């Protein structure tokens, strides 16, 4: 069974940094595309970064230049380095894996909370 477990969330002041991790089990991450999503209270679920099996990455405009998605296939882990955090980055962050033909993801983690104070 595929499991994704996020960690690394917390509280930080605006301008600070956090690094989120997603530990995957039950499959080999090198074969899967993976991504990070977030959802803030009262806002829609937002895809912010993706990485495919070839290492190609893409970012939402809201985080481009501040966030970096990486994958360590040897550790079966996904990371999100978040720099220059802003109050509007406050949200629950989710790791996802296994892109579908419809553009969704098959597997999801439980999420880790990020709170940025201004």
LUMDO-981263 format. One line per field, with one value per residue: residue number from 1; residue in three letters; x, y, z of N, C-alpha, C in turn. Coordinates in nm, 2 decimals. Layout:
<sites>
resi <- NUM,...
resn <- ALA,...
n_c1 <- X,...
n_c2 <- Y,...
n_c3 <- Z,...
ca_c1 <- X,...
ca_c2 <- Y,...
ca_c3 <- Z,...
c_c1 <- X,...
c_c2 <- Y,...
c_c3 <- Z,...
</sites>
This chain:
<sites>
resi <- 1,2,3,4,5,6,7,8,9,10,11,12,13,14,15,16,17,18,19,20,21,22,23,24,25,26,27,28,29,30,31,32,33,34,35,36,37,38,39,40,41,42,43,44,45,46,47,48,49,50,51,52,53,54,55,56,57,58,59,60,61,62,63,64,65,66,67,68,69,70,71,72,73,74,75,76,77,78,79,80,81,82,83,84,85,86,87,88,89,90,91,92,93,94,95,96,97,98,99,100,101,102,103,104,105,106,107,108,109,110,111,112,113,114,115,116,117,118
resn <- UNK,UNK,UNK,UNK,UNK,UNK,UNK,UNK,UNK,UNK,UNK,UNK,UNK,UNK,UNK,UNK,UNK,UNK,UNK,UNK,UNK,UNK,UNK,UNK,UNK,UNK,UNK,UNK,UNK,UNK,UNK,UNK,UNK,UNK,UNK,UNK,UNK,UNK,UNK,UNK,UNK,UNK,UNK,UNK,UNK,UNK,UNK,UNK,UNK,UNK,UNK,UNK,UNK,UNK,UNK,UNK,UNK,UNK,UNK,UNK,UNK,UNK,UNK,UNK,UNK,UNK,UNK,UNK,UNK,UNK,UNK,UNK,UNK,UNK,UNK,UNK,UNK,UNK,UNK,UNK,UNK,UNK,UNK,UNK,UNK,UNK,UNK,UNK,UNK,UNK,UNK,UNK,UNK,UNK,UNK,UNK,UNK,UNK,UNK,UNK,UNK,UNK,UNK,UNK,UNK,UNK,UNK,UNK,UNK,UNK,UNK,UNK,UNK,UNK,UNK,UNK,UNK,UNK
n_c1 <- 0.08,0.05,0.20,0.22,0.40,0.41,0.64,0.80,0.67,0.56,0.58,0.67,0.84,0.76,0.96,1.13,1.24,1.15,1.17,1.00,0.93,0.86,0.80,0.79,0.64,0.59,0.60,0.82,0.97,1.10,0.97,0.74,0.54,0.54,0.41,0.35,0.09,-0.13,-0.36,-0.54,-0.74,-1.07,-1.00,-0.93,-0.80,-0.46,-0.23,0.12,0.38,0.54,0.70,0.83,0.90,1.13,1.25,1.17,1.05,0.78,0.62,0.38,0.27,0.26,0.46,0.69,1.03,1.07,1.02,1.14,1.13,1.24,1.36,1.46,1.54,1.67,1.62,1.35,1.20,1.04,1.09,1.03,1.17,1.12,1.16,1.19,0.93,0.59,0.30,0.08,0.14,0.06,-0.09,-0.22,-0.01,0.03,0.16,0.17,0.14,0.19,0.07,-0.23,-0.41,-0.60,-0.51,-0.50,-0.39,-0.30,-0.23,-0.22,-0.08,-0.12,-0.09,0.09,0.11,0.18,0.26,0.28,0.39,0.33
n_c2 <- -0.12,0.22,0.49,0.82,1.05,1.35,1.60,1.86,2.10,2.40,2.70,3.02,3.33,3.60,3.61,3.41,3.06,2.73,2.37,2.12,1.78,1.47,1.15,0.85,0.54,0.20,0.21,0.30,0.60,0.71,0.63,0.77,1.06,1.35,1.58,1.90,2.04,2.28,2.41,2.67,2.81,2.86,2.89,2.76,2.44,2.43,2.36,2.37,2.29,2.06,1.75,1.54,1.20,1.22,1.43,1.68,2.00,2.21,2.51,2.69,3.03,3.18,3.09,3.06,3.10,3.12,2.88,2.55,2.24,1.91,1.57,1.27,0.99,0.77,0.77,0.76,0.99,1.32,1.67,2.01,2.30,2.61,2.94,3.29,3.32,3.42,3.58,3.49,3.24,3.07,2.77,2.44,2.19,1.95,1.64,1.47,1.19,0.99,1.06,1.10,1.03,1.21,1.43,1.44,1.32,1.00,0.93,1.05,1.25,1.32,1.57,1.88,2.15,2.48,2.79,3.13,3.42,3.77
n_c3 <- 0.00,-0.08,0.09,0.20,0.39,0.53,0.66,0.86,0.86,1.03,1.24,1.13,1.08,0.85,0.56,0.64,0.62,0.54,0.52,0.37,0.39,0.24,0.29,0.12,0.08,-0.03,-0.30,-0.58,-0.60,-0.81,-1.03,-1.04,-1.10,-0.89,-0.65,-0.48,-0.29,-0.16,0.08,0.20,0.47,0.37,0.11,-0.23,-0.31,-0.41,-0.65,-0.63,-0.69,-0.91,-1.00,-1.24,-1.35,-1.50,-1.39,-1.46,-1.37,-1.24,-1.14,-0.95,-1.02,-0.79,-0.62,-0.76,-0.80,-0.53,-0.40,-0.41,-0.56,-0.50,-0.55,-0.40,-0.50,-0.40,-0.13,-0.15,-0.13,-0.12,-0.15,-0.04,-0.06,0.09,0.06,0.17,0.28,0.29,0.45,0.31,0.24,0.43,0.51,0.48,0.38,0.13,0.01,-0.29,-0.52,-0.82,-1.10,-1.28,-1.59,-1.62,-1.50,-1.23,-0.90,-0.77,-0.51,-0.17,0.09,0.45,0.52,0.63,0.85,0.77,0.90,0.86,1.00,0.99
ca_c1 <- 0.00,0.13,0.18,0.30,0.40,0.48,0.69,0.88,0.59,0.57,0.55,0.79,0.81,0.77,1.10,1.20,1.24,1.11,1.19,0.91,0.97,0.75,0.85,0.70,0.66,0.50,0.63,0.95,0.94,1.16,0.87,0.61,0.55,0.50,0.38,0.31,-0.03,-0.16,-0.50,-0.56,-0.88,-1.15,-0.94,-0.93,-0.68,-0.37,-0.11,0.22,0.50,0.54,0.83,0.80,1.00,1.25,1.31,1.12,0.97,0.70,0.57,0.27,0.33,0.26,0.58,0.80,1.15,1.09,1.01,1.21,1.09,1.34,1.33,1.57,1.49,1.74,1.55,1.21,1.15,1.02,1.11,0.99,1.24,1.04,1.23,1.12,0.79,0.50,0.18,-0.02,0.18,0.00,-0.18,-0.19,0.07,0.01,0.24,0.09,0.22,0.12,-0.02,-0.33,-0.43,-0.70,-0.44,-0.50,-0.29,-0.36,-0.20,-0.20,-0.04,-0.22,-0.06,0.16,0.07,0.28,0.20,0.38,0.34,0.39
ca_c2 <- 0.00,0.34,0.58,0.94,1.11,1.48,1.65,1.98,2.22,2.48,2.84,3.10,3.47,3.63,3.62,3.29,2.95,2.60,2.26,2.02,1.65,1.37,1.01,0.76,0.39,0.12,0.22,0.36,0.74,0.74,0.59,0.84,1.21,1.38,1.72,1.96,2.12,2.35,2.46,2.77,2.82,2.94,2.90,2.64,2.36,2.49,2.29,2.47,2.24,1.92,1.70,1.41,1.09,1.27,1.54,1.81,2.06,2.33,2.58,2.79,3.16,3.23,3.04,3.06,3.18,3.12,2.74,2.45,2.10,1.81,1.44,1.18,0.85,0.67,0.78,0.76,1.11,1.44,1.78,2.14,2.41,2.73,3.06,3.41,3.29,3.53,3.54,3.43,3.10,3.00,2.67,2.30,2.15,1.81,1.57,1.38,1.11,0.91,1.14,1.03,1.08,1.32,1.54,1.44,1.23,0.88,0.91,1.18,1.24,1.38,1.72,1.94,2.29,2.59,2.92,3.24,3.54,3.89
ca_c3 <- 0.00,-0.10,0.19,0.19,0.52,0.53,0.79,0.84,0.88,1.15,1.24,1.09,1.05,0.71,0.52,0.68,0.54,0.59,0.42,0.39,0.34,0.21,0.29,0.04,0.09,-0.11,-0.45,-0.61,-0.64,-0.94,-1.14,-1.03,-1.08,-0.75,-0.64,-0.35,-0.30,-0.04,0.10,0.31,0.51,0.28,-0.03,-0.30,-0.32,-0.50,-0.69,-0.63,-0.75,-0.95,-1.06,-1.30,-1.34,-1.57,-1.32,-1.51,-1.26,-1.27,-1.02,-0.96,-1.03,-0.66,-0.55,-0.86,-0.76,-0.38,-0.36,-0.49,-0.54,-0.53,-0.52,-0.37,-0.53,-0.32,-0.01,-0.18,-0.06,-0.19,-0.06,-0.09,0.01,0.09,0.11,0.16,0.31,0.31,0.53,0.23,0.22,0.54,0.46,0.50,0.26,0.10,-0.08,-0.38,-0.61,-0.92,-1.18,-1.36,-1.72,-1.60,-1.44,-1.08,-0.84,-0.71,-0.37,-0.10,0.23,0.54,0.53,0.74,0.86,0.76,0.94,0.84,1.07,0.93
c_c1 <- 0.09,0.10,0.28,0.29,0.48,0.53,0.76,0.80,0.61,0.54,0.68,0.75,0.83,0.92,1.18,1.18,1.20,1.14,1.09,0.96,0.85,0.82,0.75,0.74,0.55,0.51,0.77,0.92,1.00,1.07,0.75,0.64,0.49,0.48,0.35,0.19,-0.05,-0.31,-0.50,-0.71,-0.96,-1.11,-0.94,-0.79,-0.59,-0.25,0.01,0.35,0.49,0.68,0.79,0.92,1.13,1.32,1.27,1.03,0.89,0.65,0.46,0.34,0.35,0.39,0.70,0.91,1.17,1.09,1.09,1.17,1.20,1.29,1.45,1.52,1.55,1.67,1.40,1.14,1.14,1.04,1.06,1.07,1.16,1.12,1.15,0.97,0.71,0.37,0.08,0.02,0.13,-0.10,-0.14,-0.12,0.06,0.11,0.15,0.18,0.13,0.02,-0.11,-0.35,-0.52,-0.63,-0.44,-0.39,-0.37,-0.35,-0.17,-0.16,-0.15,-0.20,0.02,0.13,0.19,0.21,0.31,0.32,0.41,0.44
c_c2 <- 0.12,0.43,0.70,1.01,1.24,1.52,1.79,2.11,2.28,2.62,2.92,3.24,3.50,3.66,3.50,3.18,2.82,2.49,2.15,1.89,1.56,1.23,0.92,0.62,0.32,0.13,0.29,0.50,0.78,0.71,0.68,0.99,1.24,1.54,1.76,2.05,2.19,2.40,2.55,2.77,2.91,2.96,2.76,2.57,2.41,2.40,2.39,2.42,2.10,1.88,1.56,1.32,1.13,1.38,1.68,1.87,2.18,2.38,2.67,2.93,3.22,3.19,3.04,3.15,3.18,2.97,2.66,2.31,2.01,1.67,1.36,1.04,0.75,0.66,0.77,0.88,1.23,1.56,1.91,2.24,2.54,2.84,3.18,3.39,3.42,3.48,3.46,3.28,3.01,2.90,2.54,2.25,2.00,1.76,1.48,1.31,1.03,0.99,1.05,1.10,1.20,1.44,1.55,1.35,1.11,0.88,1.04,1.15,1.31,1.52,1.76,2.09,2.38,2.72,3.02,3.36,3.66,3.99
c_c3 <- 0.00,0.02,0.17,0.33,0.51,0.66,0.75,0.85,1.01,1.14,1.21,1.06,0.90,0.68,0.55,0.58,0.61,0.48,0.46,0.33,0.33,0.20,0.22,0.07,0.01,-0.26,-0.46,-0.67,-0.77,-1.06,-1.14,-1.04,-0.95,-0.75,-0.50,-0.38,-0.16,-0.04,0.22,0.35,0.42,0.14,-0.10,-0.29,-0.43,-0.53,-0.70,-0.69,-0.79,-1.01,-1.12,-1.30,-1.41,-1.50,-1.36,-1.40,-1.31,-1.14,-1.05,-0.96,-0.88,-0.58,-0.64,-0.81,-0.61,-0.33,-0.46,-0.46,-0.58,-0.49,-0.50,-0.39,-0.44,-0.18,-0.02,-0.11,-0.15,-0.10,-0.13,0.00,-0.01,0.15,0.09,0.18,0.34,0.39,0.44,0.19,0.33,0.49,0.51,0.37,0.25,0.00,-0.16,-0.47,-0.70,-1.00,-1.26,-1.49,-1.72,-1.54,-1.29,-1.03,-0.77,-0.56,-0.30,0.04,0.32,0.56,0.64,0.73,0.85,0.80,0.94,0.90,1.01,1.04
</sites>
